Amino acid sequence: MRCVLQQFALVLCVAIVAGATATSVARAADPEFTPQQRQAIESIIHDYLAKHPETLLDAMQAADDKLKKEAKDKAASALASHRQEILNDPETPVGGNPGGNVSVVEFFDYRCPYCKQVEPALESLLRQDPQLRFVYKEFPVLGPVSMTAAHAALAARKQGKYAAFHRAMMALKGQIDDEAVFAVASSVGLDVDRLKRDMEAPDIDKALKANFALADTLDITGTPGFVIGDQIIPEAVSLDELKQLIDAVRKKQAG
């Protein structure tokens, strides 16, 4: 969907530029052109574009290539300068093999249906790959209940129950409210009264703010979003795609 919207925006921009080019050229060339002269120039350019539509296609392709290159360069720069925050923030939970040779970083929200949709693939991947390290970036973008759930998840670490709470929340179906969050906490053996106190700790609020800032830097605006090696994937991916991305990182490390 994101790619479709980008393409639509690109086409729209080109169309606007094409329509405005004649007037812009005429005014830039000589502000004293008469309306009749400007109309003649506009007509010439319009006729040329009508006869050579490949000009617009070439412009669209060039603009698309430029946008992709700029996005890739921006992502590479952000990943390089924030590698420590992405992979080794002590306030960020880590699963799988903490000493694994490849890290998968996920930005997620417990109320995000796409996060829940991809969760079985992630769990399968962790079972199948003993050298995989998984970094959990709580990114509660879907409202106050999401924020409650994220606070509860990070507070659950203090009782050694983050992984259990995370899996239970991802498996939870239907509408989620604060009551459901605390019911899940109780179901995995958390002391809910202590959990509620721990949720108010300044370090948890600080950790979530850091995640939001990091997501903004990486241009991750929704959930789920992944970082694997030197790639940012701002959408849900299949198990096969995840395996391919991880294999590519390992091949690069070996080479």
C-alpha positions as CSV (number, residue, x, y, z in Angstrom):
1,M,0.0,0.0,0.0
2,R,2.8,2.4,0.9
3,C,4.5,1.8,-2.5
4,V,1.2,2.4,-4.3
5,L,0.7,5.7,-2.5
6,Q,4.3,6.8,-3.3
7,Q,3.7,5.9,-7.0
8,F,0.5,7.9,-7.0
9,A,2.2,10.9,-5.4
10,L,5.0,10.7,-7.9
11,V,2.6,10.6,-10.9
12,L,0.7,13.5,-9.5
13,C,3.8,15.6,-9.0
14,V,4.9,14.9,-12.6
15,A,1.5,15.8,-13.9
16,I,1.5,19.0,-12.0
17,V,5.0,19.9,-13.2
18,A,4.1,19.1,-16.8
19,G,1.0,21.3,-16.6
20,A,2.9,24.2,-15.0
21,T,6.1,24.0,-17.0
22,A,5.0,26.1,-19.9
23,T,3.9,29.0,-17.7
24,S,7.0,28.8,-15.6
25,V,9.3,28.8,-18.6
26,A,7.5,31.7,-20.2
27,R,7.6,33.8,-17.0
28,A,11.2,32.9,-16.2
29,A,12.4,33.6,-19.7
30,D,10.8,37.1,-19.9
31,P,8.4,38.5,-17.4
32,E,7.2,40.9,-20.1
33,F,5.7,38.2,-22.3
34,T,2.2,39.1,-23.4
35,P,-0.6,36.7,-22.5
36,Q,-0.7,35.7,-26.2
37,Q,3.0,34.9,-26.2
38,R,2.8,32.8,-23.0
39,Q,-0.2,30.9,-24.5
40,A,1.8,30.1,-27.6
41,I,4.7,28.8,-25.6
42,E,2.4,26.7,-23.4
43,S,0.7,25.3,-26.5
44,I,4.1,24.3,-28.0
45,I,5.2,22.5,-24.9
46,H,1.7,20.9,-24.4
47,D,1.8,19.6,-28.0
48,Y,5.4,18.2,-27.5
49,L,4.4,16.3,-24.4
50,A,1.3,15.0,-26.1
51,K,3.4,13.6,-29.0
52,H,6.2,12.4,-26.8
53,P,4.6,10.9,-23.6
54,E,7.8,8.9,-23.0
55,T,9.3,12.2,-21.8
56,L,6.9,12.0,-18.8
57,L,7.7,8.3,-18.2
58,D,11.4,9.0,-18.3
59,A,10.9,11.9,-15.8
60,M,8.8,9.6,-13.5
61,Q,11.5,6.9,-13.6
62,A,14.3,9.3,-12.9
63,A,12.3,10.8,-10.0
64,D,11.5,7.4,-8.7
65,D,15.2,6.3,-8.9
66,K,16.2,9.5,-7.1
67,L,13.7,9.0,-4.3
68,K,14.8,5.4,-3.8
69,K,18.5,6.3,-3.7
70,E,17.9,9.1,-1.3
71,A,15.8,6.8,1.0
72,K,18.5,4.1,0.8
73,D,21.3,6.6,1.6
74,K,19.3,8.1,4.5
75,A,18.6,4.6,5.9
76,A,22.2,3.6,5.7
77,S,23.3,6.7,7.4
78,A,20.7,6.4,10.2
79,L,21.6,2.7,10.8
80,A,25.3,3.4,10.9
81,S,25.0,6.3,13.4
82,H,22.4,4.7,15.6
83,R,23.6,1.0,15.6
84,Q,24.3,0.9,19.3
85,E,20.8,2.2,20.2
86,I,19.2,-0.2,17.7
87,L,20.9,-3.3,18.8
88,N,22.3,-2.9,22.3
89,D,20.1,-0.5,24.3
90,P,20.1,-2.0,27.9
91,E,16.5,-0.9,28.3
92,T,15.3,-2.9,25.3
93,P,14.3,-6.6,25.9
94,V,16.2,-9.2,23.9
95,G,15.0,-12.7,23.0
96,G,16.2,-15.7,21.2
97,N,20.0,-16.2,21.5
98,P,21.5,-13.1,23.1
99,G,24.8,-14.0,21.6
100,G,23.4,-14.9,18.2
101,N,25.2,-13.9,15.0
102,V,22.2,-12.0,13.4
103,S,19.8,-9.7,15.1
104,V,16.2,-9.0,14.0
105,V,14.8,-5.8,15.5
106,E,11.0,-5.3,15.5
107,F,9.1,-2.1,16.3
108,F,5.6,-3.3,17.3
109,D,2.3,-2.4,19.0
110,Y,0.2,-4.9,20.9
111,R,-3.0,-3.6,19.3
112,C,-1.6,-3.8,15.7
113,P,-3.3,-6.6,13.7
114,Y,-0.4,-6.8,11.3
115,C,2.0,-7.4,14.2
116,K,-0.2,-10.2,15.5
117,Q,-0.4,-11.6,12.0
118,V,3.4,-11.8,11.6
119,E,4.0,-13.1,15.2
120,P,3.6,-16.8,14.4
121,A,6.3,-16.5,11.7
122,L,8.6,-14.8,14.2
123,E,8.0,-17.4,16.9
124,S,8.7,-20.2,14.3
125,L,11.8,-18.4,13.2
126,L,13.1,-18.3,16.8
127,R,12.4,-22.0,17.3
128,Q,14.2,-22.9,14.0
129,D,17.2,-20.6,14.3
130,P,19.4,-21.1,17.4
131,Q,21.7,-18.3,16.3
132,L,19.1,-15.7,16.0
133,R,19.0,-12.7,18.4
134,F,15.7,-10.8,18.6
135,V,15.4,-7.2,19.8
136,Y,11.9,-6.1,21.0
137,K,11.2,-2.4,20.4
138,E,8.0,-1.4,22.1
139,F,6.4,1.2,19.8
140,P,2.9,2.0,21.1
141,V,1.5,4.1,18.3
142,L,-2.2,3.1,18.4
143,G,-3.4,5.1,21.4
144,P,-3.6,5.1,25.2
145,V,-4.3,1.4,25.6
146,S,-1.2,0.6,23.5
147,M,0.8,2.8,25.8
148,T,-0.5,1.0,28.9
149,A,0.4,-2.4,27.3
150,A,3.9,-1.2,26.5
151,H,4.5,0.1,30.0
152,A,3.2,-3.2,31.4
153,A,5.5,-5.2,29.1
154,L,8.6,-3.3,30.2
155,A,7.5,-3.4,33.8
156,A,7.1,-7.2,33.5
157,R,10.9,-7.4,32.9
158,K,11.4,-6.5,36.5
159,Q,9.6,-9.7,37.5
160,G,11.4,-11.8,34.8
161,K,8.2,-12.2,32.8
162,Y,8.6,-10.1,29.7
163,A,8.7,-13.0,27.2
164,A,5.6,-14.6,28.7
165,F,3.7,-11.4,28.8
166,H,4.7,-10.5,25.2
167,R,3.6,-13.8,23.8
168,A,0.3,-13.7,25.7
169,M,-0.4,-10.2,24.5
170,M,0.4,-11.0,20.9
171,A,-2.0,-14.0,21.1
172,L,-4.8,-12.0,22.6
173,K,-7.8,-11.6,20.3
174,G,-10.4,-9.0,20.0
175,Q,-10.6,-5.5,21.4
176,I,-8.0,-4.7,24.0
177,D,-8.5,-2.4,26.9
178,D,-6.6,-1.7,30.2
179,E,-8.5,-4.4,32.0
180,A,-7.5,-7.0,29.4
181,V,-3.9,-6.0,29.7
182,F,-3.9,-6.6,33.4
183,A,-5.8,-9.8,33.0
184,V,-3.1,-11.1,30.7
185,A,-0.5,-10.0,33.2
186,S,-2.2,-12.0,35.9
187,S,-2.6,-15.0,33.7
188,V,1.2,-15.3,33.2
189,G,1.9,-15.1,36.9
190,L,2.8,-11.4,37.3
191,D,2.1,-9.6,40.6
192,V,-0.3,-7.1,39.1
193,D,-0.1,-4.6,42.0
194,R,3.7,-4.5,41.8
195,L,3.4,-4.3,38.0
196,K,1.2,-1.2,38.2
197,R,3.8,0.4,40.6
198,D,6.7,-0.5,38.3
199,M,4.9,0.9,35.3
200,E,5.2,4.3,36.8
201,A,9.0,4.1,36.9
202,P,10.8,7.0,35.0
203,D,13.1,4.5,33.2
204,I,10.1,2.9,31.4
205,D,8.8,6.2,30.1
206,K,12.3,7.2,29.1
207,A,12.8,3.9,27.2
208,L,9.5,4.4,25.3
209,K,10.4,8.0,24.3
210,A,13.8,6.7,23.1
211,N,12.0,4.1,20.9
212,F,9.8,6.8,19.4
213,A,12.8,9.0,18.7
214,L,14.7,6.1,17.1
215,A,11.7,5.1,15.0
216,D,11.5,8.7,13.7
217,T,15.2,8.7,12.9
218,L,14.8,5.4,10.9
219,D,11.6,6.7,9.2
220,I,9.5,3.9,10.7
221,T,6.1,5.4,11.1
222,G,3.9,2.4,11.7
223,T,3.9,-1.2,12.9
224,P,5.4,-3.6,12.4
225,G,8.8,-2.3,11.3
226,F,11.9,-4.3,11.1
227,V,15.7,-3.7,11.0
228,I,17.7,-6.7,9.7
229,G,21.3,-6.1,8.9
230,D,21.6,-2.9,6.9
231,Q,17.9,-2.9,5.8
232,I,14.8,-1.2,7.2
233,I,11.6,-3.1,6.4
234,P,8.6,-0.8,7.2
235,E,5.9,-3.6,6.9
236,A,5.0,-7.1,7.8
237,V,7.0,-9.8,6.1
238,S,6.6,-13.6,5.6
239,L,8.6,-16.3,7.2
240,D,10.4,-17.0,3.9
241,E,11.2,-13.4,3.4
242,L,12.6,-13.2,6.9
243,K,14.8,-16.2,6.3
244,Q,16.1,-14.7,3.1
245,L,17.0,-11.4,4.8
246,I,18.8,-13.3,7.6
247,D,20.6,-15.5,5.2
248,A,21.8,-12.5,3.2
249,V,23.2,-10.9,6.4
250,R,25.1,-14.1,7.2
251,K,26.5,-14.4,3.7
252,K,27.7,-10.8,3.9
253,Q,29.3,-11.6,7.3
254,A,31.0,-14.7,5.9
255,G,32.3,-12.8,2.8
